[in-house]
Amino acid sequence: KSLSLQTRVTSESSPAFIWHSFSDGVVSVNNSIMMAAALSANGVPNEIHTFFEGRHGVGLGEEFKSIGKWTDLCEGWMRDSGYLD
């Protein structure tokens, strides 16, 4: 429980862009979904994207066509939210 970040979210938590793949064999996508839900419940801005294919630790995801788009999605979210000029 002490390692479950979603239990530590408060209204003071930082905004977050979250992405995860369903095929991650190390960490369940449900962890990211619970984190996004906890952020939302505390009024913390967030955006979550789930991708079907992609192993754990894929980094920028350039080897996967769909995951490779996460950087553009994040930039768009940051611009739309006013976190980037």
PyMOL commands that set and color helices and strands:
alter all, ss='L'
color gray80, all
select helices_A, chain A and resi 5-8+29-41+67-80
alter helices_A, ss='H'
color red, helices_A
select strands_A, chain A and resi 16-21+46-51
alter strands_A, ss='S'
color yellow, strands_A
deselect
rebuild
show_as cartoon
